[in-house]
């Protein structure tokens, strides 16, 4: 299993970023995918969980209405569209999946929201 995030960077408050996570090594269309984040000095928290088809996504309260999770099963890729970004969204973002009682993580990507 390999998960590779991309699309992070520095953005001003109110701006947008789209994260991508390219997956390989497993049957992508058979597993839910999740985005987590770890703010500086804090624990890792769930941001969004995207169902197998992408038809249902659950969000943390802190990002509802601003973030949108989606997936393209033909491209083995999951996305996180982040709008109206706030300084408190600054974190390392990880994509993740859970297969056969094991959690797999990407390497993480930094998102910094600052003026």
N, C-alpha and C positions, 0 to 999 in steps of 0.2 A: 504494500500500500504506500502510495506516495501522494502527498498533498502539497501543492506549491502555490503560495499566495503572491499576488502582485497588485499594484495600483495604489499603494500607500504613498504617504508624503506629507508635506507641510501645506496647510490650507488656512485661510483666514476664517474667523468666526462668521457663520452664515453661509459659508461656501459648501461645495459638494465634492465628493470623491466616490469612485466606484471601485470596490475591491473585487478581484477575481481569484478563484482557487481552482487550479487545474488538477484533476484527480486521475490516478492511474493505478493499476495493479489489483483492481477489484471490479465487480459489476456495478458500476456507478448508479445505474437506474434502479437498483434493488435496495438502496439504502438512503435513509434520511441523512441530511447534511446539516451541520450547525456552524454558526459563527460565534466565537467567544472573544472576549477582550480582557486584557490585564492592564489597568491603569498603573502609573508609577506608584510603587509602595503599597499596592493593594492586591487582593486575590483575583483569580481569574473568574469572570462572570459570563453567563450565557447572554448573548445578544439576540440571536434569532435561530430558529430551528425550521428547516425547510423540508416538507414532506417529500416522499419518493417522486411524486409527479410534479411537485411544485405548486400544487393546488391549495395547499394550506401551509401557512407560515405562522409561527408563534413568536412573539417579540417580548423583550424585556420592557417593562413600563417606561423606562427612561428613554427609549428610542422609538416608541410607538408614534406613528404619524410622521416620522422623519426618515426612518430607515426602511428599505424594502429588500427582502431577500428573494432570490429567484435562482433558477437553475436551467441549464440547457443539457438535457440528457444525451443529445446527439454529439455534443462537444465535450462531455464529461467535465463540465465546469459549473461551479456555483458562484453566485454573485452577491454582493451586498452594496446596494446603492444607498449612500449616506448623504442626506440633504440637511440644510439648516444646522450645520455642525456647530458645536459648542466647545469651549475649552475643556469641559469635563468629559468630552469624547476622546480626548487624548489618551492613547493606549497602544499596546501591541495587540494586533488583531490576529486571531488564529481561526482557520477552518478545521473542522473535525468531523469524524464519523465514528460510529460504533458498530463493530463487526465481531460476531462470535465472542461476546463478553470482553472485548478489548477496545479501548478508545485510541484512535489514531489522530495525530495532530500534524498540522503543517509547521513550518519553521517560524511562522509569525511574521507580521509586517507592521512597521511603525506608522501610526497616524498621529500627527501633531496638529492641533488646532490652536493657532496663536496669531495675534496681530503683530 
